């Protein structure tokens, strides 16, 4: 019972607003034309109208729309035929004398109002047609709004499911690459291996804490990228041609976790530091994130395996789902240099 009243209060509150407007409009029209509110007559009229309205709204129309198309046509035609028959049956007799000239019409201030006694003809014709047409229009309007909400809810659920899958797919891909870096260091018995493991544990904690689907502070995301860069810098410590620039007020914005890391991973995975530098630049200004990654590579070693393709495609899908019409992604490959430029509006 409580849920029923809550539904009336929330979903159909505009019905009550419309009825109040109609009642006041009718009272004002009666007073302006006849100089009388005809309160008793209007109370009867609107009680009947409301009863017929909600009988059609809650009983007749829901029953009809549950039928097959053929039965809908048969039921609709039958109801119209019965309605017309009742209307004709209760049609009052025509007056014996019809006004033939303007002087025979009621003069101003002497118009004959709707009588307080409401006949069956008034119910089936005057009030009935209004209630049926009005309730039918509002019924299908409500259904249209309700279906729109359902479609949005299903779309949201679909997108949420896709994002959940994408988030779960990227974590193994990330850890696989990170563990490969540790493996390379362990083979050379590098003294930095313990530090890399410690940094990786921080990254793992960050990744595992972001399975709830919420966006992260951009500054935390940048810090996580810096930790990953630190691991790779230790791995490639003999090269000094890795350049990083981070500029802007990252604290004031939020971003989807691990959105940028895929491009950073691929840059390190395929970079040929003997051939040219690896550049990572992240700028934040007026709500616009400008992310750039550039690396040189040896073409014979550059084969985008399924993991790499999956990471890039996942990131593109995330951008489409979370930031539609708010990003521009440009990926260029000239055969020896690979560059990614992502501009993302976050405000």
Sine and cosine of phi, psi and omega as CSV:
sin_phi,cos_phi,sin_psi,cos_psi,sin_omega,cos_omega
0.00,0.00,-0.67,0.75,0.02,-1.00
-0.89,0.45,-0.66,0.75,0.01,-1.00
-0.89,0.45,-0.59,0.81,0.00,-1.00
-0.89,0.45,-0.74,0.68,0.00,-1.00
-0.92,0.39,-0.54,0.84,0.04,-1.00
-0.92,0.40,-0.63,0.78,0.03,-1.00
-0.90,0.44,-0.70,0.72,0.03,-1.00
-0.88,0.48,-0.66,0.75,-0.07,-1.00
-0.93,0.38,-0.61,0.79,-0.10,-1.00
-1.00,-0.07,-0.78,0.62,-0.13,-0.99
-0.98,0.21,-0.64,0.77,-0.13,-0.99
-0.93,-0.37,0.40,0.92,-0.02,-1.00
-0.89,0.46,-0.52,0.85,-0.01,-1.00
-0.94,0.34,-0.36,0.93,0.11,-0.99
-0.87,0.50,-0.72,0.70,-0.01,-1.00
-0.90,0.43,-0.61,0.79,0.04,-1.00
-0.89,0.46,-0.68,0.74,0.00,-1.00
-0.91,0.42,-0.68,0.73,0.01,-1.00
-0.88,0.47,-0.67,0.74,0.02,-1.00
-0.88,0.47,-0.67,0.74,0.02,-1.00
-0.89,0.46,-0.70,0.71,-0.01,-1.00
-0.89,0.45,-0.69,0.73,0.00,-1.00
-0.88,0.47,-0.74,0.67,0.00,-1.00
-0.90,0.43,-0.60,0.80,0.02,-1.00
-0.90,0.44,-0.69,0.73,0.01,-1.00
-0.90,0.44,-0.69,0.73,0.01,-1.00
-0.89,0.45,-0.66,0.75,0.00,-1.00
-0.91,0.41,-0.66,0.75,0.01,-1.00
-0.90,0.44,-0.69,0.73,0.01,-1.00
-0.89,0.46,-0.67,0.74,-0.04,-1.00
-0.93,0.36,-0.61,0.79,-0.03,-1.00
-0.96,0.29,-0.50,0.87,-0.04,-1.00
-1.00,-0.03,-0.73,0.68,-0.11,-0.99
-0.97,-0.23,-0.21,0.98,-0.05,-1.00
0.96,0.28,0.38,0.93,-0.03,-1.00
-0.52,-0.86,0.61,-0.79,0.01,-1.00
-0.98,0.20,-0.38,0.92,-0.06,-1.00
0.75,0.66,0.79,0.61,-0.16,-0.99
-0.86,0.50,-0.72,0.69,-0.03,-1.00
-0.89,0.45,-0.70,0.72,0.00,-1.00
-0.89,0.45,-0.68,0.73,-0.02,-1.00
-0.93,0.36,-0.57,0.82,0.06,-1.00
-0.88,0.48,-0.74,0.67,0.04,-1.00
-0.87,0.50,-0.70,0.71,-0.05,-1.00
-0.87,0.50,-0.74,0.67,-0.08,-1.00
-0.97,0.23,-0.48,0.88,0.10,-1.00
-0.89,0.45,-0.72,0.69,0.03,-1.00
-0.90,0.44,-0.69,0.72,-0.01,-1.00
-0.87,0.49,-0.68,0.73,-0.02,-1.00
-0.92,0.39,-0.65,0.76,0.03,-1.00
-0.88,0.47,-0.76,0.65,0.01,-1.00
-0.90,0.44,-0.63,0.78,0.01,-1.00
-0.83,0.55,-0.80,0.60,-0.13,-0.99
-0.99,0.16,-0.36,0.93,0.18,-0.98
-0.90,0.44,-0.71,0.70,0.03,-1.00
-0.93,0.37,-0.63,0.78,-0.09,-1.00
-0.95,0.32,-0.71,0.71,-0.12,-0.99
-0.99,-0.12,-0.38,0.92,-0.08,-1.00
-0.92,-0.39,-0.83,0.56,-0.13,-0.99
-0.94,0.35,-0.82,0.57,-0.07,-1.00
-0.90,0.44,-0.71,0.71,0.06,-1.00
-0.86,0.51,-0.59,0.80,0.05,-1.00
-0.91,0.42,-0.67,0.74,-0.06,-1.00
-0.92,0.40,-0.72,0.69,-0.11,-0.99
-0.94,0.33,-0.24,0.97,0.05,-1.00
-0.99,0.12,-0.14,0.99,-0.05,-1.00
-1.00,0.07,0.17,-0.99,0.09,-1.00
-0.96,0.28,0.34,-0.94,-0.02,-1.00
-0.81,0.58,-0.65,0.76,-0.01,-1.00
-0.90,0.43,-0.71,0.70,-0.01,-1.00
-0.92,0.39,-0.54,0.84,0.05,-1.00
-0.87,0.50,-0.69,0.72,0.00,-1.00
-0.90,0.43,-0.71,0.70,-0.03,-1.00
-0.89,0.45,-0.73,0.69,-0.02,-1.00
-0.90,0.43,-0.68,0.73,-0.03,-1.00
-0.90,0.44,-0.72,0.69,0.01,-1.00
-0.89,0.45,-0.65,0.76,-0.01,-1.00
-0.90,0.44,-0.70,0.71,0.00,-1.00
-0.90,0.43,-0.63,0.77,0.03,-1.00
-0.90,0.43,-0.67,0.74,0.00,-1.00
-0.89,0.45,-0.70,0.71,0.02,-1.00
-0.90,0.45,-0.66,0.75,-0.02,-1.00
-0.89,0.46,-0.72,0.69,-0.01,-1.00
-0.90,0.43,-0.64,0.77,0.00,-1.00
-0.89,0.45,-0.70,0.71,0.04,-1.00
-0.90,0.44,-0.64,0.77,0.00,-1.00
-0.89,0.46,-0.67,0.74,0.01,-1.00
-0.93,0.38,-0.64,0.77,-0.04,-1.00
-0.89,0.46,-0.64,0.77,-0.04,-1.00
-1.00,-0.07,0.18,0.98,0.00,-1.00
-0.90,0.44,0.82,-0.57,-0.01,-1.00
-0.94,0.34,0.43,-0.90,0.00,-1.00
-0.90,0.43,0.57,-0.82,0.01,-1.00
-0.94,0.35,0.56,-0.83,0.04,-1.00
-0.90,0.44,0.54,-0.84,-0.03,-1.00
-0.93,0.36,-0.52,0.85,-0.07,-1.00
-0.85,-0.52,0.87,-0.50,0.05,-1.00
-0.99,-0.17,0.65,-0.76,0.04,-1.00
-0.86,0.51,0.78,-0.63,-0.03,-1.00
-0.96,-0.27,-0.27,0.96,-0.02,-1.00
-0.63,-0.77,0.33,-0.94,-0.02,-1.00
-0.82,0.57,-0.51,0.86,-0.05,-1.00
-0.95,0.30,-0.30,0.95,0.01,-1.00
-0.99,0.12,-0.27,0.96,0.00,-1.00
-0.97,0.26,0.45,-0.89,0.03,-1.00
-0.87,0.50,0.68,-0.74,0.01,-1.00
-0.98,0.20,0.26,-0.97,-0.02,-1.00
-0.85,0.53,0.73,-0.68,-0.01,-1.00
1.00,0.06,-0.06,1.00,0.01,-1.00
-0.82,-0.57,0.41,0.91,0.02,-1.00
-0.93,0.36,0.58,-0.81,-0.03,-1.00
-1.00,0.10,0.89,-0.45,-0.03,-1.00
-0.98,0.19,0.16,-0.99,0.13,-0.99
-0.88,0.47,0.84,-0.55,-0.10,-1.00
-0.93,0.36,0.47,-0.88,0.02,-1.00
-0.89,0.46,-0.50,0.87,0.05,-1.00
-0.99,0.15,0.88,-0.47,-0.06,-1.00
-0.99,-0.17,0.87,-0.49,-0.03,-1.00
-0.99,0.11,0.17,-0.98,0.06,-1.00
-0.90,0.43,-0.52,0.85,0.06,-1.00
-0.89,0.45,-0.67,0.74,0.04,-1.00
-0.87,0.50,-0.64,0.77,-0.02,-1.00
-0.91,0.41,-0.75,0.66,-0.09,-1.00
-0.97,0.22,-0.47,0.88,-0.11,-0.99
-0.96,-0.29,-0.93,0.38,-0.10,-0.99
-0.90,0.43,-0.80,0.60,-0.04,-1.00
-0.99,0.16,-0.64,0.77,-0.09,-1.00
-0.88,0.47,-0.74,0.67,-0.02,-1.00
-0.87,0.49,-0.71,0.71,0.02,-1.00
-0.85,0.52,-0.75,0.66,-0.07,-1.00
-0.91,0.42,-0.67,0.74,-0.04,-1.00
-0.92,0.38,-0.74,0.67,0.00,-1.00
-0.90,0.44,-0.71,0.70,-0.02,-1.00
-0.88,0.47,-0.73,0.69,-0.03,-1.00
-0.93,0.38,-0.59,0.81,0.01,-1.00
-0.91,0.42,-0.70,0.72,0.02,-1.00
-0.88,0.47,-0.72,0.69,-0.01,-1.00
-0.93,0.37,-0.57,0.82,0.01,-1.00
-0.88,0.48,-0.77,0.64,-0.03,-1.00
-0.96,0.29,-0.47,0.88,0.13,-0.99
-0.91,0.42,-0.70,0.72,0.04,-1.00
-0.89,0.46,-0.66,0.75,0.03,-1.00
-0.90,0.44,-0.63,0.78,0.02,-1.00
-0.90,0.44,-0.70,0.72,0.04,-1.00
-0.90,0.43,-0.68,0.74,-0.01,-1.00
-0.90,0.45,-0.68,0.73,0.03,-1.00
-0.90,0.43,-0.60,0.80,0.06,-1.00
-0.88,0.48,-0.66,0.75,0.04,-1.00
-0.91,0.42,-0.65,0.76,0.02,-1.00
-0.90,0.43,-0.66,0.75,0.02,-1.00
-0.89,0.45,-0.68,0.74,0.03,-1.00
-0.90,0.43,-0.64,0.77,0.01,-1.00
-0.91,0.42,-0.68,0.74,0.03,-1.00
-0.91,0.41,-0.63,0.77,0.03,-1.00
-0.91,0.42,-0.66,0.75,0.04,-1.00
-0.90,0.44,-0.67,0.75,0.01,-1.00
-0.90,0.43,-0.64,0.77,0.02,-1.00
-0.90,0.44,-0.72,0.70,0.01,-1.00
-0.90,0.44,-0.63,0.78,0.02,-1.00
-0.89,0.45,-0.65,0.76,0.02,-1.00
-0.91,0.41,-0.67,0.74,0.02,-1.00
-0.89,0.46,-0.69,0.73,0.00,-1.00
-0.90,0.44,-0.62,0.79,0.02,-1.00
-0.89,0.46,-0.69,0.73,0.03,-1.00
-0.89,0.45,-0.69,0.72,-0.01,-1.00
-0.88,0.47,-0.67,0.74,-0.01,-1.00
-0.91,0.41,-0.60,0.80,0.00,-1.00
-0.96,0.28,-0.47,0.88,0.00,-1.00
-0.97,0.26,-0.57,0.82,-0.13,-0.99
-0.97,0.25,-0.48,0.88,-0.05,-1.00
-0.89,0.45,-0.76,0.65,0.06,-1.00
-0.86,0.51,-0.61,0.79,0.02,-1.00
-0.88,0.47,-0.68,0.74,0.00,-1.00
-0.91,0.42,-0.75,0.66,-0.05,-1.00
-0.91,0.40,-0.54,0.84,0.05,-1.00
-0.87,0.50,-0.72,0.69,0.01,-1.00
-0.92,0.40,-0.66,0.76,0.00,-1.00
-0.90,0.43,-0.67,0.74,0.02,-1.00
-0.92,0.40,-0.54,0.84,0.09,-1.00
-0.88,0.48,-0.62,0.78,0.02,-1.00
-0.90,0.43,-0.69,0.73,0.02,-1.00
-0.90,0.43,-0.62,0.78,0.02,-1.00
-0.88,0.48,-0.68,0.74,0.02,-1.00
-0.88,0.47,-0.65,0.76,0.01,-1.00
-0.93,0.36,-0.60,0.80,-0.04,-1.00
-0.93,0.37,-0.53,0.85,0.02,-1.00
-0.90,0.44,-0.65,0.76,0.01,-1.00
-0.99,0.11,0.02,1.00,-0.02,-1.00
0.82,0.57,0.70,0.72,-0.02,-1.00
-0.92,0.38,0.63,-0.77,0.04,-1.00
-0.95,0.32,-0.22,0.97,-0.01,-1.00
-1.00,0.05,-0.06,1.00,-0.04,-1.00
-0.83,0.55,-0.73,0.68,0.03,-1.00
-0.85,0.52,-0.63,0.77,0.00,-1.00
-0.91,0.41,-0.65,0.76,0.01,-1.00
-0.89,0.45,-0.65,0.76,0.03,-1.00
-0.89,0.46,-0.64,0.77,0.02,-1.00
-0.90,0.44,-0.69,0.73,0.02,-1.00
-0.90,0.43,-0.66,0.75,0.00,-1.00
-0.89,0.45,-0.59,0.81,0.04,-1.00
-0.89,0.45,-0.61,0.79,0.08,-1.00
-0.89,0.45,-0.66,0.75,0.01,-1.00
-0.91,0.41,-0.66,0.75,0.02,-1.00
-0.88,0.48,-0.67,0.74,0.03,-1.00
-0.88,0.47,-0.66,0.75,0.01,-1.00
-0.89,0.45,-0.69,0.72,-0.03,-1.00
-0.92,0.39,-0.71,0.70,-0.05,-1.00
-0.93,0.38,-0.45,0.89,0.02,-1.00
-0.99,0.16,-0.01,1.00,-0.07,-1.00
-0.88,-0.47,0.59,0.81,0.07,-1.00
-1.00,-0.08,0.05,1.00,-0.05,-1.00
-0.99,0.11,-0.09,1.00,0.07,-1.00
1.00,0.04,0.03,1.00,0.01,-1.00
-1.00,0.02,0.41,-0.91,0.06,-1.00
-0.98,0.19,0.42,-0.91,-0.05,-1.00
-0.96,-0.29,0.38,-0.93,0.15,-0.99
-0.89,0.46,0.72,-0.69,-0.07,-1.00
-0.87,0.49,-0.55,0.84,0.00,-1.00
-0.90,0.44,-0.63,0.78,0.05,-1.00
-0.91,0.41,-0.61,0.79,0.03,-1.00
-0.90,0.43,-0.67,0.74,0.02,-1.00
-0.91,0.42,-0.63,0.77,0.02,-1.00
-0.88,0.47,-0.64,0.77,0.03,-1.00
-0.91,0.41,-0.63,0.77,0.06,-1.00
-0.90,0.44,-0.65,0.76,0.03,-1.00
-0.88,0.47,-0.61,0.79,0.03,-1.00
-0.91,0.41,-0.65,0.76,0.04,-1.00
-0.91,0.42,-0.65,0.76,0.04,-1.00
-0.88,0.47,-0.61,0.79,0.01,-1.00
-0.88,0.47,-0.65,0.76,0.05,-1.00
-0.86,0.51,-0.72,0.69,-0.03,-1.00
-0.94,0.35,-0.54,0.84,0.04,-1.00
-0.90,0.43,-0.60,0.80,0.06,-1.00
-0.92,0.38,-0.63,0.78,0.01,-1.00
-0.90,0.43,-0.65,0.76,-0.03,-1.00
-0.96,-0.29,0.69,0.72,-0.12,-0.99
-0.92,0.40,-0.29,0.96,-0.01,-1.00
-0.99,0.15,-0.12,0.99,0.03,-1.00
-0.95,-0.31,0.62,-0.78,0.00,-1.00
-0.88,-0.48,0.34,0.94,-0.03,-1.00
-0.94,-0.33,0.68,0.73,0.13,-0.99
-0.92,-0.39,0.87,-0.50,-0.11,-0.99
-0.89,-0.46,0.72,-0.69,-0.02,-1.00
-0.74,-0.68,0.70,-0.71,0.06,-1.00
-0.71,-0.71,0.78,-0.62,0.03,-1.00
-0.75,-0.66,0.86,-0.51,-0.08,-1.00
-0.59,-0.81,0.73,-0.68,0.11,-0.99
0.72,-0.70,0.13,-0.99,0.01,-1.00
-1.00,-0.01,1.00,0.09,-0.06,-1.00
-0.96,0.28,-0.38,0.92,-0.07,-1.00
-0.89,0.45,-0.44,0.90,-0.16,-0.99
-1.00,0.05,0.04,1.00,-0.12,-0.99
-0.73,-0.68,0.34,-0.94,0.05,-1.00
-0.85,-0.53,0.42,-0.91,-0.05,-1.00
-0.50,-0.87,0.40,-0.92,0.09,-1.00
-0.88,0.48,0.77,-0.64,-0.02,-1.00
-0.85,0.52,0.66,-0.75,0.11,-0.99
0.90,0.43,0.30,0.95,-0.02,-1.00
-0.92,0.40,-0.62,0.78,-0.09,-1.00
-1.00,-0.01,-0.34,0.94,-0.16,-0.99
-0.91,0.42,-0.51,0.86,-0.01,-1.00
-0.85,0.53,-0.69,0.72,-0.01,-1.00
-0.93,0.37,-0.60,0.80,0.04,-1.00
-0.91,0.41,-0.68,0.74,0.03,-1.00
-0.84,0.54,-0.77,0.64,-0.05,-1.00
-0.89,0.46,-0.59,0.81,0.01,-1.00
-0.88,0.48,-0.71,0.70,0.01,-1.00
-0.95,0.32,-0.56,0.83,-0.05,-1.00
-0.91,0.42,-0.62,0.78,-0.09,-1.00
-0.95,-0.30,-0.05,1.00,-0.09,-1.00
-0.90,0.44,0.70,-0.72,0.15,-0.99
-0.94,-0.34,1.00,-0.05,-0.09,-1.00
-0.94,0.34,-0.24,0.97,0.09,-1.00
-0.96,0.28,-0.48,0.88,-0.08,-1.00
-1.00,0.07,-0.50,0.87,-0.02,-1.00
-0.01,-1.00,0.15,-0.99,-0.08,-1.00
-0.97,0.25,0.31,-0.95,0.14,-0.99
-0.93,-0.37,0.86,-0.51,-0.06,-1.00
-0.90,-0.44,0.74,-0.67,0.10,-1.00
-0.78,-0.62,0.85,-0.52,-0.02,-1.00
-0.75,-0.66,0.77,-0.64,0.04,-1.00
-0.75,-0.66,0.91,-0.42,-0.01,-1.00
-0.88,-0.47,0.59,-0.80,0.05,-1.00
-0.76,-0.64,0.88,-0.48,-0.02,-1.00
-0.51,-0.86,0.82,-0.58,0.04,-1.00
0.81,0.59,0.65,0.76,0.05,-1.00
0.99,0.15,-0.02,1.00,-0.01,-1.00
-0.97,-0.25,0.87,-0.49,0.06,-1.00
-1.00,-0.02,0.83,-0.56,0.03,-1.00
-0.92,-0.40,0.95,-0.30,-0.09,-1.00
-0.91,-0.42,0.83,-0.56,-0.04,-1.00
-0.74,-0.67,0.75,-0.66,0.09,-1.00
-0.73,-0.69,0.78,-0.63,0.01,-1.00
-0.71,-0.71,0.71,-0.70,0.06,-1.00
-0.52,-0.85,0.51,-0.86,0.12,-0.99
-1.00,-0.03,0.42,-0.91,-0.02,-1.00
-0.50,-0.87,0.36,-0.93,0.10,-0.99
-1.00,-0.02,0.85,-0.52,-0.18,-0.98
-0.86,0.51,-0.60,0.80,-0.03,-1.00
-0.93,0.37,-0.38,0.93,0.04,-1.00
-1.00,-0.09,-0.10,0.99,-0.08,-1.00
-0.99,-0.12,1.00,-0.08,0.05,-1.00
-0.79,-0.61,0.94,-0.34,-0.01,-1.00
-0.94,0.34,0.99,-0.17,0.03,-1.00
-0.97,0.25,0.00,-1.00,-0.06,-1.00
-0.89,0.46,-0.58,0.82,0.00,-1.00
-0.89,0.45,-0.69,0.72,-0.01,-1.00
-0.92,0.40,-0.70,0.72,0.03,-1.00
-0.88,0.47,-0.65,0.76,0.00,-1.00
-0.89,0.46,-0.69,0.73,0.00,-1.00
-0.88,0.48,-0.71,0.70,0.00,-1.00
-0.92,0.40,-0.72,0.70,-0.02,-1.00
-0.90,0.43,-0.63,0.78,0.06,-1.00
-0.87,0.50,-0.69,0.73,-0.01,-1.00
-0.90,0.43,-0.66,0.76,0.04,-1.00
-0.89,0.45,-0.66,0.75,0.01,-1.00
-0.91,0.40,-0.62,0.78,0.06,-1.00
-0.88,0.47,-0.69,0.72,0.01,-1.00
-0.88,0.48,-0.68,0.74,0.00,-1.00
-0.92,0.40,-0.60,0.80,-0.04,-1.00
-0.98,0.20,-0.64,0.77,-0.13,-0.99
-0.99,-0.12,-0.47,0.88,-0.09,-1.00
-0.74,-0.67,0.81,0.59,0.01,-1.00
-0.90,0.44,0.72,-0.69,0.02,-1.00
0.89,0.45,0.29,0.96,0.00,-1.00
-0.85,-0.53,0.20,0.98,-0.03,-1.00
-0.59,-0.81,0.36,-0.93,0.12,-0.99
-0.69,-0.72,0.86,-0.51,-0.03,-1.00
-0.90,-0.45,0.86,-0.50,0.03,-1.00
-0.87,-0.50,0.85,-0.52,0.05,-1.00
-0.87,-0.49,0.83,-0.55,-0.05,-1.00
-0.83,-0.56,0.61,-0.79,0.02,-1.00
-0.61,-0.79,0.92,-0.39,-0.03,-1.00
-0.98,-0.18,0.21,0.98,0.03,-1.00
0.98,-0.22,-0.36,0.93,0.04,-1.00
-0.66,-0.75,-0.30,0.95,-0.01,-1.00
-0.79,-0.62,0.75,-0.67,-0.04,-1.00
-0.88,-0.47,0.79,-0.62,-0.05,-1.00
-0.70,-0.71,0.58,-0.81,0.04,-1.00
-0.80,-0.60,0.76,-0.65,0.07,-1.00
-0.76,-0.65,0.92,-0.40,0.00,-1.00
-0.90,-0.43,0.83,-0.55,0.11,-0.99
-0.92,-0.39,0.85,-0.52,-0.15,-0.99
-0.75,-0.66,0.83,-0.55,0.04,-1.00
-1.00,0.09,0.86,-0.51,-0.09,-1.00
-0.93,-0.36,-0.22,0.98,-0.03,-1.00
-0.99,0.14,0.00,0.00,0.00,0.00
